[in-house]
């Protein structure tokens, strides 16, 4: 029989922990295929949460307690993971909040997903069947939804809807592979870092719906402004898509600059000039993307491997040149080549056409192919 351990970090949860543990063990009695334990990681709670848990251990032999100093959610989980792996040799580890916001009745559903092949199961509030509290203020709803949207779009990983959920089941191989990386994160951004790293380890990630309930006892530990700031910083530093966009803007400037010179200084026809400037931007972007945007997947294989990828990059990216050339030709033909007034300024129509083509066609086309062909792990 495989072992699963539910890890519950606590800090001043004396008003919730007894009720949660009682509910958990009622549910665990119904699970026959797994040997499930509960591990509370208490961060020196002044309200004596640890003493309550210690007393309850007399009634629940599979309840365990570890006391640590207060260092943040991420540090508590890393400490818990390390101790549990060493002492109980689990197959699956759970993350769960102590404030009764996560329903213990969902535990069997997580295990069912694991049994069906998932490596990492996220309890999502944002898929069909899931929900956030109706009594949340508008600011809290915005922070929650906006925080997840930042991550989903920032990493261009839209299949997971709830990156900030703290109710999860993870196979221990994923945890072991992630531990050294996760030691760098102590606050709530730990959850995003963990899921991001699991993606990079090619873990099979699935979701189940959960109904998130607001706490009735104690106080939330989340500082919303700090939380969003940490999310933004993490995504900016670690997202290849964000770096790709920044690199794209750099290439955008090179592309426009050379196109302008070719058209106005050398009087080359607009379609040809734009195809030439696009090729210059493509070559520049190859080097910036390789050494910055996709540096975690930097091209190897020596000089031959590098030249091979460079040639392949140009072949793949030639689609961008063709798209721009054909797109501009069609737009100039059907919408005209003229000066367009934008209120305080007037611009040539080809500039606006080019912007539309780049944003809606070139960017998604390039990012997908770069990941799938050039910088594929």
MIDOBA-847761 format. One line per 8 residues: their letters; for each residue x, y, z of C-alpha. Coordinates in pm, whole numbers, always signed. Layout:
N
A	X:Y:Z ~ ...
***
This chain:
377
XXXXXXXX	+0:+0:+0 ~ +137:+341:-101 ~ +175:+619:+153 ~ +40:+973:+120 ~ +113:+1252:+367 ~ -94:+1569:+406 ~ +134:+1854:+510 ~ -32:+2145:+691
XXXXXXXX	+176:+2453:+780 ~ +40:+2647:+1079 ~ +94:+2978:+1249 ~ -163:+3087:+1509 ~ -428:+2840:+1393 ~ -548:+2723:+1736 ~ -903:+2824:+1643 ~ -905:+2598:+1336
XXXXXXXX	-662:+2311:+1372 ~ -868:+2078:+1596 ~ -1173:+2101:+1372 ~ -961:+2046:+1061 ~ -782:+1740:+1200 ~ -1108:+1583:+1317 ~ -1262:+1636:+972 ~ -954:+1500:+799
XXXXXXXX	-947:+1172:+989 ~ -1318:+1118:+929 ~ -1245:+1137:+556 ~ -928:+928:+582 ~ -1125:+638:+733 ~ -1303:+605:+397 ~ -977:+573:+200 ~ -875:+207:+178
XXXXXXXX	-617:+204:-104 ~ -372:+444:+60 ~ -194:+473:+393 ~ -256:+842:+465 ~ -80:+1041:+737 ~ -115:+1405:+846 ~ +190:+1618:+927 ~ +147:+1960:+1092
XXXXXXXX	+441:+2199:+1052 ~ +399:+2464:+1320 ~ +610:+2780:+1301 ~ +635:+2856:+1675 ~ +276:+2981:+1708 ~ +228:+3210:+2012 ~ -129:+3076:+2047 ~ +3:+2724:+2126
XXXXXXXX	-124:+2558:+1810 ~ +150:+2299:+1853 ~ +27:+2202:+2200 ~ -322:+2133:+2065 ~ -178:+1911:+1793 ~ +42:+1731:+2045 ~ -265:+1649:+2254 ~ -456:+1523:+1949
XXXXXXXX	-176:+1282:+1859 ~ -297:+1060:+2143 ~ -623:+1002:+1951 ~ -473:+989:+1602 ~ -163:+767:+1564 ~ -111:+890:+1206 ~ -96:+1254:+1313 ~ +255:+1398:+1333
XXXXXXXX	+399:+1733:+1442 ~ +715:+1922:+1356 ~ +793:+2256:+1522 ~ +1009:+2511:+1341 ~ +1092:+2878:+1369 ~ +883:+3121:+1166 ~ +1044:+3170:+824 ~ +747:+3187:+587
XXXXXXXX	+521:+2943:+407 ~ +780:+2819:+158 ~ +1043:+2743:+422 ~ +783:+2557:+630 ~ +688:+2339:+334 ~ +1048:+2265:+237 ~ +1125:+2167:+596 ~ +813:+1951:+607
XXXXXXXX	+887:+1785:+273 ~ +1241:+1699:+381 ~ +1137:+1552:+716 ~ +842:+1357:+577 ~ +1042:+1203:+293 ~ +1308:+1092:+540 ~ +1070:+953:+804 ~ +767:+819:+616
XXXXXXXX	+892:+743:+262 ~ +571:+866:+94 ~ +462:+826:-266 ~ +248:+1140:-261 ~ +264:+1463:-61 ~ -27:+1703:-12 ~ -22:+2076:+49 ~ -322:+2199:+248
XXXXXXXX	-416:+2515:+439 ~ -493:+2497:+810 ~ -778:+2751:+814 ~ -1056:+2519:+684 ~ -1060:+2696:+347 ~ -984:+2358:+184 ~ -1244:+2083:+214 ~ -1096:+1753:+341
XXXXXXXX	-1361:+1568:+139 ~ -1162:+1652:-175 ~ -865:+1436:-67 ~ -999:+1117:-238 ~ -1049:+1312:-564 ~ -685:+1420:-562 ~ -574:+1061:-510 ~ -795:+943:-796
XXXXXXXX	-614:+1183:-1032 ~ -280:+1055:-906 ~ -392:+696:-966 ~ -483:+790:-1323 ~ -130:+907:-1397 ~ -103:+1269:-1282 ~ +222:+1375:-1115 ~ +96:+1707:-980
XXXXXXXX	-271:+1777:-903 ~ -388:+2134:-837 ~ -716:+2218:-666 ~ -854:+2494:-887 ~ -1106:+2762:-795 ~ -1134:+2873:-1156 ~ -1256:+2568:-1349 ~ -1611:+2441:-1379
XXXXXXXX	-1726:+2322:-1038 ~ -1478:+2540:-847 ~ -1542:+2874:-676 ~ -1406:+3157:-465 ~ -1602:+3298:-166 ~ -1896:+3515:-267 ~ -1833:+3739:+35 ~ -1485:+3839:-79
XXXXXXXX	-1446:+4209:-140 ~ -1396:+4324:-497 ~ -1030:+4409:-428 ~ -954:+4057:-305 ~ -1129:+3900:-604 ~ -931:+4123:-838 ~ -601:+4038:-666 ~ -674:+3664:-686
XXXXXXXX	-792:+3660:-1047 ~ -532:+3914:-1165 ~ -249:+3727:-991 ~ -337:+3406:-1172 ~ -382:+3585:-1503 ~ -35:+3740:-1475 ~ +122:+3399:-1433 ~ -83:+3221:-1700
XXXXXXXX	-11:+3485:-1963 ~ +344:+3549:-1843 ~ +441:+3185:-1883 ~ +197:+3120:-2170 ~ +77:+2812:-1983 ~ -296:+2843:-2005 ~ -386:+2482:-1926 ~ -349:+2540:-1550
XXXXXXXX	-605:+2792:-1427 ~ -505:+2829:-1060 ~ -132:+2887:-1011 ~ -173:+3027:-660 ~ -383:+2746:-514 ~ -245:+2599:-192 ~ -440:+2272:-214 ~ -229:+2022:-407
XXXXXXXX	-116:+1661:-434 ~ +233:+1594:-570 ~ +423:+1274:-636 ~ +735:+1262:-426 ~ +971:+1240:-728 ~ +857:+1589:-828 ~ +915:+1717:-475 ~ +1264:+1565:-457
XXXXXXXX	+1357:+1715:-795 ~ +1234:+2058:-681 ~ +1367:+2086:-326 ~ +1695:+2268:-397 ~ +1515:+2517:-621 ~ +1235:+2577:-370 ~ +1477:+2666:-91 ~ +1506:+3008:-257
XXXXXXXX	+1140:+3097:-185 ~ +990:+3164:+156 ~ +665:+3349:+91 ~ +348:+3271:-104 ~ +526:+3300:-440 ~ +663:+2959:-339 ~ +346:+2803:-485 ~ +408:+2958:-827
XXXXXXXX	+776:+2865:-820 ~ +690:+2504:-734 ~ +441:+2465:-1017 ~ +673:+2640:-1262 ~ +958:+2405:-1173 ~ +728:+2102:-1199 ~ +644:+2211:-1554 ~ +1014:+2229:-1634
XXXXXXXX	+1055:+1874:-1500 ~ +790:+1756:-1750 ~ +552:+1655:-1471 ~ +198:+1564:-1578 ~ -16:+1839:-1426 ~ -392:+1809:-1378 ~ -661:+2005:-1195 ~ -972:+1924:-995
XXXXXXXX	-1237:+2181:-897 ~ -1246:+2301:-537 ~ -1479:+2539:-356 ~ -1257:+2773:-159 ~ -1414:+2884:+172 ~ -1303:+3194:+361 ~ -1165:+3143:+710 ~ -1394:+3211:+1008
XXXXXXXX	-1124:+3199:+1277 ~ -789:+3376:+1293 ~ -634:+3619:+1048 ~ -504:+3579:+693 ~ -125:+3601:+661 ~ -132:+3738:+303 ~ -29:+4095:+224 ~ -206:+4141:-112
XXXXXXXX	+12:+4423:-247 ~ +334:+4245:-152 ~ +194:+3922:-297 ~ +119:+4075:-639 ~ +459:+4247:-641 ~ +633:+3915:-577 ~ +434:+3747:-853 ~ +524:+4020:-1102
XXXXXXXX	+892:+3997:-1009 ~ +899:+3617:-1035 ~ +726:+3613:-1372 ~ +951:+3889:-1507 ~ +1267:+3706:-1400 ~ +1166:+3354:-1500 ~ +928:+3387:-1793 ~ +1087:+3312:-2130
XXXXXXXX	+776:+3461:-2291 ~ +821:+3799:-2119 ~ +1188:+3801:-2220 ~ +1086:+3697:-2570 ~ +846:+3995:-2584 ~ +1117:+4234:-2462 ~ +1359:+4090:-2718 ~ +1084:+4129:-2974
XXXXXXXX	+1052:+4500:-2894 ~ +1427:+4533:-2936 ~ +1402:+4357:-3272 ~ +1094:+4566:-3346 ~ +1308:+4881:-3319 ~ +1580:+4736:-3538 ~ +1322:+4621:-3792 ~ +1151:+4961:-3810
XXXXXXXX	+1478:+5152:-3809 ~ +1624:+4966:-4104 ~ +1290:+4962:-4289 ~ +1272:+5340:-4252 ~ +1630:+5381:-4379 ~ +1578:+5148:-4675 ~ +1255:+5322:-4778 ~ +1347:+5684:-4719
XXXXXXXX	+1723:+5686:-4777 ~ +1770:+5415:-5039 ~ +1420:+5439:-5191 ~ +1366:+5062:-5192 ~ +1004:+4958:-5245 ~ +816:+4910:-4919 ~ +757:+4534:-4931 ~ +1119:+4455:-5021
XXXXXXXX	+1254:+4702:-4765 ~ +1044:+4546:-4488 ~ +1153:+4194:-4577 ~ +1519:+4303:-4565 ~ +1478:+4480:-4231 ~ +1292:+4178:-4092 ~ +1588:+3950:-4174 ~ +1828:+4183:-3992
XXXXXXXX	+1598:+4178:-3687 ~ +1573:+3798:-3702 ~ +1951:+3756:-3692 ~ +1978:+3996:-3397 ~ +1694:+3824:-3211 ~ +1858:+3484:-3251 ~ +2154:+3587:-3040 ~ +1951:+3776:-2778
XXXXXXXX	+1701:+3492:-2742 ~ +1972:+3229:-2713 ~ +2171:+3410:-2445 ~ +1879:+3563:-2253 ~ +1519:+3466:-2334 ~ +1585:+3093:-2360 ~ +1914:+3073:-2172 ~ +1787:+2774:-1970
XXXXXXXX	+1765:+2590:-2304 ~ +2075:+2747:-2458 ~ +2190:+2581:-2779 ~ +2464:+2324:-2726 ~ +2649:+2072:-2939 ~ +2952:+2284:-3012 ~ +3006:+2495:-3323 ~ +2827:+2248:-3551
XXXXXXXX	+2520:+2241:-3328 ~ +2517:+2618:-3306 ~ +2547:+2671:-3683 ~ +2282:+2406:-3746 ~ +2037:+2579:-3511 ~ +2121:+2919:-3658 ~ +2039:+2795:-4008 ~ +1723:+2625:-3880
XXXXXXXX	+1628:+2945:-3698 ~ +1651:+3137:-4024 ~ +1448:+2876:-4207 ~ +1177:+2881:-3941 ~ +1186:+3259:-3913 ~ +1163:+3301:-4288 ~ +795:+3243:-4229 ~ +792:+3576:-4045
XXXXXXXX	+943:+3750:-4346 ~ +696:+3589:-4583 ~ +405:+3672:-4352 ~ +517:+4035:-4330 ~ +573:+4064:-4703 ~ +243:+3903:-4801 ~ +54:+4074:-4520 ~ +181:+4419:-4608
XXXXXXXX	+119:+4360:-4979 ~ -242:+4262:-4913 ~ -311:+4539:-4664 ~ -155:+4804:-4886 ~ -357:+4672:-5177 ~ -693:+4651:-5000 ~ -666:+4937:-4749 ~ -439:+5171:-4941
XXXXXXXX	-101:+5335:-4899 ~ -170:+5669:-4738 ~ -105:+5896:-4443 ~ -332:+5821:-4145 ~ -412:+6087:-3887 ~ -403:+5972:-3524 ~ -504:+6304:-3374 ~ -186:+6476:-3267
XXXXXXXX	+33:+6282:-3512 ~ +7:+6139:-3862 ~ +178:+5818:-3973 ~ +218:+5620:-4291 ~ -36:+5341:-4318 ~ +233:+5075:-4370 ~ +359:+5137:-4016 ~ +18:+5059:-3864
XXXXXXXX	-24:+4757:-4089 ~ +315:+4627:-3980 ~ +228:+4670:-3611 ~ -95:+4472:-3654 ~ +83:+4190:-3838 ~ +358:+4166:-3576 ~ +129:+4167:-3271 ~ -142:+3932:-3394
XXXXXXXX	+53:+3695:-3619 ~ +431:+3718:-3588 ~ +458:+3707:-3206 ~ +247:+3392:-3145 ~ +385:+3224:-3458 ~ +746:+3289:-3356 ~ +712:+3198:-2988 ~ +548:+2864:-3062
XXXXXXXX	+802:+2764:-3326 ~ +1101:+2883:-3124 ~ +990:+2664:-2832 ~ +894:+2365:-3043 ~ +1184:+2368:-3290 ~ +1482:+2588:-3199 ~ +1497:+2584:-2818 ~ +1325:+2255:-2757
X	+1459:+2073:-2452
***
